[in-house]
Structure formats: C-alpha cells, structure tokens
Amino acid sequence: MLDEVQSTRALDRFARNAVELRRRAGLSQVDAGLRAGLHRTEISLLERRLRMPQLDTVLRLAGGIEADPRELLEGLAWDLDRGRLWETTSAPGHYEVTVAGQRVTWEAGRWTRAER
C-alpha cells in the first residue's frame, strides 16, 4: 500500500512539474512532443498522470522544453519501507531481504529465492 501511495504522489508531482515547465517554455503539448521526439499523446499521458515516465523520457522531455531534468523531478521523494527488510545477524557475505513479500538471499555471489 505504501508503494502505491508514494507512486501516486510521485506521478502527481512529476505531472505538475511537467505542465508548469512546458507552459513556462510557451509550448503546446504538440510542440513539446515534436521538440522532445515524443508523440503528443505521450506528453498528454504524462501530464494527466496516466503514465509513469522512464528515465529516457524524462531526459527527452527536459531537452524538449529546455529545462534541467532536475526541475522535472523537483519535489519527488521515496521513503524506504523498512518493514519489508529482513533483519538478521548472518555471516559476512550472506544477506537476506524480503522484496515484495518474497524472501531472497545473497550468498556465493548470487541472489536466490529462499524456500518457504
């Protein structure tokens, strides 16, 4: 649940930043898309909070609207859910964590799923 809330907040903040920066540049969604090499519908989906951008999209959009990529990411944050971590006192080089409800271990240079 925490991840969904944080994802929604991040998406909302990115969208607000994108709209503000595009408008600051005096560009329509079509113009911003043309300059960034993205389709206008991609710009619309991002601004309407319907798509989470990938890193290359963030960089392309920033270039298209002549903004620093950091401006698009301003105000975004993600808190670590420490309840998902598996706390243990194990031997050096051996780690256990829980990711998305699945326990995995690191040992002998590789990750493996722990048996239930």
Buried (B, 14 or more C-beta within 10 A) or exposed (E): EEEEEBEEBBBEBBBBBBBBBBEEBEBEBEBBBBBBEBEBEBBBBBBEBEBEBEEEBBBBBBBBBEBEBEBBBBEBEEEEEEEEEBEEEEEEEEBBBBEEEEBBBBEEEEEEEEEE
